[in-house]
Protein backbone atom coordinates (compact mmCIF):
# COMPACT_ATOMS: atom_id res chain seq x y z
CA UNK A 1 0.00 0.00 0.00
CA UNK A 2 1.20 3.49 -0.85
CA UNK A 3 0.30 6.58 1.10
CA UNK A 4 -0.08 9.78 -0.94
CA UNK A 5 0.64 13.09 0.79
CA UNK A 6 -0.54 16.53 -0.48
CA UNK A 7 -2.74 15.06 -3.21
CA UNK A 8 -6.01 17.00 -2.76
CA UNK A 9 -5.38 19.26 -5.78
CA UNK A 10 -4.04 16.49 -8.03
CA UNK A 11 -6.18 15.37 -10.96
CA UNK A 12 -7.13 11.70 -11.29
CA UNK A 13 -4.75 11.11 -14.23
CA UNK A 14 -1.87 12.35 -12.13
CA UNK A 15 -2.65 9.81 -9.41
CA UNK A 16 -2.46 6.99 -11.96
CA UNK A 17 0.89 8.25 -13.28
CA UNK A 18 2.20 8.49 -9.72
CA UNK A 19 1.65 4.79 -9.14
CA UNK A 20 3.82 4.07 -12.18
CA UNK A 21 6.56 6.28 -10.75
CA UNK A 22 6.65 4.22 -7.58
CA UNK A 23 7.42 1.07 -9.55
CA UNK A 24 10.65 2.64 -10.78
CA UNK A 25 13.33 2.56 -8.11
CA UNK A 26 15.98 4.46 -10.04
CA UNK A 27 15.38 8.00 -8.76
CA UNK A 28 14.57 9.71 -5.45
CA UNK A 29 12.73 12.69 -6.95
CA UNK A 30 10.69 13.09 -10.13
CA UNK A 31 10.02 16.58 -11.49
CA UNK A 32 7.23 17.12 -14.01
CA UNK A 33 7.07 20.43 -15.87
CA UNK A 34 3.74 22.26 -16.07
CA UNK A 35 2.76 25.56 -17.69
CA UNK A 36 3.76 29.09 -16.64
CA UNK A 37 7.04 28.18 -14.89
CA UNK A 38 5.23 25.74 -12.61
CA UNK A 39 6.42 22.24 -11.83
CA UNK A 40 5.49 19.37 -9.54
CA UNK A 41 8.01 17.44 -7.47
CA UNK A 42 7.38 13.88 -6.34
CA UNK A 43 9.51 12.72 -3.42
CA UNK A 44 9.75 8.99 -2.80
CA UNK A 45 10.08 8.10 0.85
CA UNK A 46 8.90 5.63 3.47
CA UNK A 47 7.30 5.81 6.90
CA UNK A 48 9.80 4.94 9.62
CA UNK A 49 7.21 3.44 11.95
CA UNK A 50 5.19 1.29 9.56
CA UNK A 51 7.64 0.89 6.67
CA UNK A 52 4.88 2.01 4.29
CA UNK A 53 5.95 3.68 1.02
CA UNK A 54 5.14 7.38 0.70
CA UNK A 55 4.87 9.60 -2.36
CA UNK A 56 4.95 13.27 -1.44
CA UNK A 57 3.65 15.76 -4.01
CA UNK A 58 4.83 19.36 -3.95
CA UNK A 59 3.80 22.07 -6.43
CA UNK A 60 6.23 24.92 -7.00
CA UNK A 61 6.63 27.95 -9.22
CA UNK A 62 10.00 29.32 -10.25
CA UNK A 63 13.23 28.33 -11.92
CA UNK A 64 13.32 24.53 -12.28
CA UNK A 65 17.06 24.48 -13.07
CA UNK A 66 17.91 26.17 -9.77
CA UNK A 67 15.77 23.62 -7.94
CA UNK A 68 17.46 20.70 -9.73
CA UNK A 69 20.89 22.11 -8.90
CA UNK A 70 19.94 22.53 -5.22
CA UNK A 71 18.58 19.00 -4.96
CA UNK A 72 21.65 17.52 -6.72
CA UNK A 73 23.90 19.30 -4.20
CA UNK A 74 21.92 17.63 -1.41
CA UNK A 75 22.65 14.22 -2.95
CA UNK A 76 19.29 13.29 -4.48
CA UNK A 77 18.93 11.50 -7.80
CA UNK A 78 16.47 13.37 -10.03
CA UNK A 79 14.52 12.59 -13.19
CA UNK A 80 13.00 15.47 -15.16
CA UNK A 81 9.84 14.44 -17.04
CA UNK A 82 8.56 16.50 -19.97
CA UNK A 83 5.23 15.43 -21.47
CA UNK A 84 4.55 16.21 -25.11
CA UNK A 85 1.44 18.25 -25.77
Secondary structure, DSSP 8 states (H G I E B T S, - for coil): -EEEES-TT--HHHHHHHHHHHH--S-SEEEEE-STTEEEEEEEEE-TTT--EEEEEEEEES-HHHHHHHHHHTT--EEEE----
